[in-house]
Amino acid sequence: MAIDLKSIEEEVIEEIKIVNGINYHVTPDHKVFHDLWLYGDDADEVLDSLSDKYGIEEAEFIGSDYWPDEEPYLLLARWFYPEYIHKWKPMTVRELSTHAYNAIMKIQNRQNDKPPCP
């Protein structure tokens, strides 16, 4: 199965749209948390989907640097304390997709390095 970055980007965008209920055009340049408000359980669901589909260890992703856990007051903070959301580093859909793509390639390379079964 040939995998390329473009197809990973498309899958990540589609998964984010489904999980977050987004019905508008999302590009690889959108920021996962800062633009699309993907965080907490929803972010975990997207990562779980990638993990299940491609065998990526969730540890390959460092989400806590890029989006918060579920926080009930987060939407209020968005309006009343907009500087609060800058506590997390921005990550674009393209960067998330590249991270997934690199993890997939690492897995495939490990599998190719295995000696053949007798």
matplotlib code that plots the C-alpha trace (Angstrom):
import matplotlib.pyplot as plt

x = [0.0, 1.6, 1.1, 1.8, 1.5, -1.3, -3.5, -2.7, -3.6, -7.0, -7.7, -6.7, -8.9, -11.9, -11.5, -11.3, -14.4, -16.3, -15.2, -15.7, -18.8, -17.2, -19.1, -16.8, -13.7, -10.6, -7.1, -3.8, -2.8, -5.6, -4.3, -5.7, -6.5, -6.3, -8.5, -10.5, -10.9, -9.9, -8.7, -9.3, -11.4, -12.0, -8.2, -7.7, -10.4, -8.6, -5.2, -6.9, -8.2, -4.8, -3.3, -5.8, -5.5, -1.7, -0.4, 1.1, 1.8, -0.1, 3.2, 4.5, 2.2, 2.8, -0.6, -0.3, 2.0, -0.5, -4.0, -5.5, -7.3, -11.1, -11.6, -15.2, -14.2, -12.1, -14.8, -15.4, -11.6, -11.6, -13.8, -12.8, -9.1, -8.0, -4.3, -5.0, -5.2, -1.7, -0.5, -0.4, 1.9, 0.1, 0.2, -1.3, -3.2, -0.2, 2.2, 0.0, -0.2, 3.5, 4.0, 1.7, 3.3, 6.8, 5.6, 4.1, 7.3, 9.3, 7.0, 7.3, 11.1, 11.3, 9.1, 11.4, 14.5, 13.1, 14.8, 12.6, 10.8, 12.4]
y = [0.0, 3.2, 6.1, 9.7, 12.9, 14.3, 11.3, 11.4, 15.1, 14.4, 11.6, 13.8, 16.6, 14.3, 12.8, 16.2, 17.3, 14.2, 14.3, 18.1, 18.3, 20.8, 21.5, 24.1, 23.9, 22.9, 23.2, 21.8, 25.3, 25.4, 25.1, 22.0, 23.7, 27.5, 27.4, 24.2, 23.9, 20.2, 19.3, 16.9, 13.8, 14.8, 15.1, 11.7, 10.3, 11.6, 10.2, 6.9, 6.6, 7.2, 4.8, 2.1, 2.6, 2.8, 1.1, 4.4, 4.4, 7.3, 8.1, 9.2, 12.3, 14.9, 16.4, 18.1, 20.7, 21.5, 21.3, 21.0, 18.2, 18.6, 21.9, 23.1, 26.7, 26.7, 28.3, 31.1, 31.7, 32.0, 35.1, 36.6, 35.7, 35.1, 35.1, 31.8, 29.7, 30.8, 28.6, 25.8, 25.7, 26.0, 22.9, 22.9, 20.0, 19.7, 19.4, 16.8, 14.9, 15.1, 13.7, 10.8, 10.2, 10.1, 7.7, 5.4, 5.5, 4.6, 1.6, 0.5, 0.8, -1.3, -3.9, -3.9, -4.4, -7.6, -10.7, -12.9, -15.7, -19.2]
z = [0.0, -1.2, 1.3, 0.5, 2.6, 0.5, 1.2, 4.9, 4.9, 3.3, 5.8, 8.8, 7.5, 6.9, 10.4, 12.1, 10.2, 11.3, 14.9, 15.3, 13.2, 10.9, 7.6, 6.1, 4.0, 6.0, 4.6, 5.6, 6.8, 9.5, 13.0, 14.7, 18.1, 17.4, 14.3, 14.4, 18.2, 18.2, 21.7, 24.5, 23.8, 20.2, 19.6, 21.2, 18.9, 15.8, 17.1, 17.9, 14.4, 12.9, 15.4, 14.5, 10.8, 10.5, 13.7, 15.0, 18.7, 20.3, 22.1, 18.7, 19.2, 21.8, 22.0, 25.4, 23.8, 21.1, 22.6, 26.1, 27.7, 28.1, 29.9, 30.5, 30.7, 27.5, 25.3, 27.8, 28.0, 24.2, 24.5, 27.8, 28.0, 24.4, 25.4, 27.4, 24.2, 23.3, 26.1, 23.5, 20.5, 17.2, 15.0, 11.5, 9.9, 7.6, 10.5, 12.2, 8.9, 8.4, 11.9, 11.1, 7.8, 9.4, 12.0, 9.3, 7.3, 10.5, 11.0, 7.4, 7.5, 10.7, 9.0, 5.9, 8.0, 9.6, 8.3, 6.1, 7.9, 7.2]

ax = plt.figure().add_subplot(projection="3d")
ax.plot(x, y, z, "-o")
ax.set_aspect("equal")
plt.show()
